[in-house]
């Protein structure tokens, strides 16, 4: 599946990361745990200690996250992009995903402080 998308992009990823994205292509667990859920939304918490990594997971619904403290991360995306990010407590980012839109990525804490996110998904 992955090699059909863009074989030259993933050739530089370690074999275990290539296999993980394939294995987790449909993984919808976007946080460590669900803290609340209704018919219309789902609220997740995600905490990563320095050096800890959340596995690849798939976003298919409109959502936003807010980070609770300063930190740094690195994500690998299904299109081959690798992005580093710096966060300040309270930073919030919104993603509007329409029918058929999605992305798959991982999240690694590359900073020296815990990274804690609250993510709210709006169910279709």
C-alpha positions in Angstrom: 0.0 0.0 0.0 2.7 2.5 1.0 5.0 1.7 -1.9 2.1 2.3 -4.3 1.6 5.8 -2.9 5.1 7.1 -3.4 7.9 4.5 -3.3 10.8 7.0 -3.6 9.6 9.1 -0.7 9.6 6.2 1.8 12.9 4.6 0.7 14.8 6.8 3.1 12.7 5.7 6.1 13.9 2.8 8.3 12.3 -0.5 7.4 10.5 -0.7 10.7 8.9 2.7 10.2 7.8 1.7 6.7 6.2 -1.4 8.1 4.6 0.5 11.0 2.8 3.0 8.8 1.4 0.1 6.7 0.3 -1.8 9.8 -1.4 1.3 11.3 -2.9 2.7 8.1 -6.4 2.4 9.6 -5.5 3.1 13.2 -7.9 5.8 14.5 -6.5 6.1 18.0 -5.3 9.7 17.9 -4.6 9.9 21.6 -3.6 7.9 24.6 -7.1 7.7 25.9 -10.6 8.9 25.4 -11.7 11.1 28.3 -15.2 12.0 27.0 -17.4 11.0 24.1 -20.9 12.0 22.8 -22.8 11.4 19.6 -21.1 14.4 18.0 -17.5 14.6 19.5 -14.7 12.6 21.0 -12.1 14.1 23.4 -8.7 12.5 23.7 -5.7 13.1 26.0 -2.2 12.4 24.7 0.9 12.6 26.9 4.4 11.8 25.6 7.5 11.9 27.8 10.8 13.1 26.3 11.9 10.5 23.7 8.5 8.8 23.7 6.6 8.4 20.4 2.9 7.9 19.5 2.6 5.3 16.7 1.2 6.1 13.2 -2.5 6.9 13.3 -5.1 8.2 10.9 -7.1 11.4 11.0 -10.4 11.4 9.0 -12.6 13.8 11.0 -12.5 17.6 11.6 -10.7 18.2 14.8 -8.5 20.5 16.8 -5.8 20.1 19.4 -4.5 22.3 22.2 -1.0 21.7 23.8 -0.8 22.2 27.6 2.9 22.9 27.9 5.9 24.0 25.9 7.7 21.4 23.9 9.1 20.0 20.6 7.9 17.2 18.3 8.7 15.4 15.1 6.1 13.8 12.8 6.4 11.6 9.8 3.4 11.9 7.4 2.0 9.5 4.8 3.1 11.8 2.0 6.7 11.4 3.1 6.9 14.8 4.8 8.8 15.0 8.1 8.0 18.0 10.2 9.5 19.3 13.5 7.3 21.6 15.6 7.9 23.9 18.6 4.9 24.5 21.0 4.0 27.0 23.6 1.5 26.2 26.2 -2.0 27.0 24.8 -1.1 26.6 21.2 -4.1 25.3 19.3 -4.4 24.1 15.7 -7.6 23.3 13.8 -7.9 20.8 10.9 -11.0 20.7 8.7 -11.2 17.3 7.0 -14.1 16.7 4.5 -15.4 13.4 3.2 -12.5 11.4 1.9 -9.8 13.7 3.3 -7.3 12.1 5.7 -3.7 12.0 6.8 -1.6 9.4 8.6 1.3 10.4 10.9 3.2 9.6 14.0 4.3 12.0 16.8 7.6 11.9 18.7 8.5 14.1 21.6 12.0 15.4 20.7 12.1 17.9 23.5 13.1 17.9 27.1 9.7 18.3 28.7 6.5 16.2 28.6 4.1 16.9 25.7 0.5 16.9 26.6 -2.3 17.4 24.1 -6.1 17.6 24.3 -7.6 16.7 21.0 -11.3 17.1 20.1 -12.7 15.2 17.1 -16.0 16.2 15.6 -17.8 13.0 14.5 -19.2 12.9 11.0 
